[in-house]
Structures are given as structure tokens and as C-alpha cells.
Amino acid sequence: MIDVARRAGVGLGTVSRVVNGGHGVRDQTAQRVRAAIDELGFQRNEVARALRPGKKSTSLALVLGDLTNPFYASIAKASLEVAGQSGFAVVLGSVDEDPEGEKRAIQELVSRQVAGLMIVPDQGDHAFLQGAGVPVVFVDRPATGIDADIVMVDNEGGGRIAAEHLLEQGHERIAIILAPSYYTIGRRLRGFRRAHRAAGIDVDESLVIQLPEGNAEAAEKATREVMLRPNPPTAIFSSTNFLTEGVLRALGELGREPAVVGFDDFRLADMLPTPVTVVASDIAELGRSAARLLLDRASGADTRPPQRIVLPCALIERGSGERPPDSAGKRSSR
């Protein structure tokens, strides 16, 4: 700021008022200050500014999983948009299901004096956040060890409507392909079981398939194995969009056409030869709601006890989930 003041021929106070959007500076003087800033490449240090008495940080932090996953990318994009509209920046931290790595990342972000944290939590204990001194909003999954705001999808309701739909088509042998059992997947399985109980049909436990890894390759292998059994399922419910891709690849190779419903939409799902029926939710709204809630907490506008916001799911019928039971053993002509 001293360099800018010298270049513009003004005092430090004038530079400060221009940088911080203050009033009382003539347009001609403000233009000289901005020109000096551009020439010198001056950038305000937001971390240092937040440490000054009476100053508040204008940065939020978002800690989530692998950004190559469209689910996380949608949350990040939406939260960035909402924060930006309020003059806040968002610092991203990507932690791929590693509790210790997540803890280190969060502690580093807190040390940077962020105004608040949005976290898609891992399965570790988050009690260490009790004394963090900043508001926290958890996204998609609740955390353990701390009572805080949570914005999530109705996973149990989504699992229920997927199973109800397949049962209504006449299917009684429905396989469910499960990613490693995080909170969300457990709730989807719970909804799946609820629909069966309501219909008076027992879940075939041999068709509840827990994968060792939550990727398309594991789902492809498991689908191939279950469809080659002597009495294969007539329908499959896939618990994530990545798994649905593996399920479809295996079925294409085998030439089998059971009914398929996936949880979460994915690119080109509606463009396949048989478009994929999915349980979908507004993932972008997940990010928007979390960012709005965090901004209200950070500003002091919302002082209510911790909130639990649950966004609804809806079934999108496209064709794959509407196949009758007798189609499952047919070999595709493709």
C-alpha cells in the first residue's frame, strides 16, 4: 500500500478507502490509485485483513470428495455461485474418503481464518470441530461428534421409491448394488427394505450385494456374477451413478435386459438405446442451500439451533425401469 500511495501521490488512508470501497475520494484521485494498483500488481491479502481487529473474513471453505465425480463438482459450482453473489470467495479442499487427510485439511483451512466451513464429511469423528470457532454446515451426510447444520438428500425416500417402482412393474427378485456403506448408501438400502415390507415381499438377501469399492469396475464385475446365477434377478437397483455405469456395461456384454433403476442421474442417461430410469435430486440445490445457510450463520443473521434440511428425490421414468420381469433373461439384439 505504501508503494501504491507513492505511485499515486496520495496518502495511505486514501489507498485504503479506494481498496475497501469507501467514500470520500474524488473520482480523479480514485482513478490514479487504481492505475497505480494495476501497474504494481497490488493484491489485498485477505488472510491478513481478516486478522485485523474488527475485520471479518470474506472466504468460506468447502471440503469434499473427488472433484472428478460430477456429484461433488455440482455442489462446488453451486456453492461458489451463491458465495460469489454475496462477495465471498470459496477455498476448495478435496479429500478422497480419508479421515485423517480430511482433518488436516480442515485444520489448515480454519487456520486461514475462513468465515465458515462446508464439509461433505468422511466417516471419521468430527468432535475436533467443537472449538473451531467458525460455523460449520455438513453436506450430504451428517457428522459424528458434533451437533451442526446438515443439508442432505432424502436418501431413504429415494431408495423406497426406486424399489416401489420396480415392485409395481411385477418384479420380486430385485438385486441392489451397494457402494461401501457410507451413511447415504445405508439409508438407500433402508428405503429399499421398507418398500418390500410394505408390499409384503421378502428381500432376497443373496441379492443385496455389497461392493468392496464404489466404482464402475466393481459394479460391472458384481452384475456379471449375479446375472450368471441359475436364478438371476429380474431387476437391479444401483445405489450410485458410478455403479449404474458398471451395471449397464455388464448387461450390454451379457445381452441381458433386466429392469434397471439408478440412484442419481448421469450424463447421457437419457441418450442410451434404452434410456435409464433414475431417482434424481437437485444436487446443485444441495450446494446452494448449504452456502446460503453458512452465509447466514457467518453473518449472525441465523442464530437458530442446528438445522436439518432434507431435499426431496423424484423418479424419472425413461424406459429401463419399466421393463417387465419376463424381459430379464432375453438376449439383446444390439
Salt bridges, closest charged atoms under 4 A:
GLU39 OE1 - ARG7 NH1 2.68
GLU46 OE2 - ARG44 NE 2.94
GLU46 OE1 - ARG49 NH1 3.83
GLU81 OE2 - LYS77 NZ 2.78
GLU97 OE2 - ARG141 NH2 3.21
GLU102 OE1 - HIS126 NE2 2.79
GLU108 OE2 - ARG112 NE 3.10
ASP140 OD2 - ARG141 NE 3.98
ASP149 OD2 - ARG297 NE 2.75
GLU156 OE1 - ARG190 NH1 3.77
GLU156 OE2 - ARG194 NH1 2.99
GLU164 OE2 - ARG160 NH1 3.17
ASP204 OD2 - ARG173 NH1 2.69
GLU205 OE2 - ARG193 NH1 2.69
GLU220 OE2 - ARG224 NH2 2.91
GLU220 OE1 - ARG249 NH1 3.31
GLU225 OE2 - LYS221 NZ 2.81
GLU253 OE1 - ARG224 NH2 2.78
GLU257 OE2 - ARG334 NH1 3.43
ASP265 OD2 - ARG318 NH2 2.77
ASP282 OD2 - ARG288 NH2 3.50
GLU285 OE1 - ARG288 NE 2.91
GLU285 OE2 - ARG292 NH2 2.42
ASP302 OD1 - ARG297 NH1 3.19
ASP302 OD2 - ARG304 NH2 2.74
GLU322 OE2 - HIS165 NE2 2.45
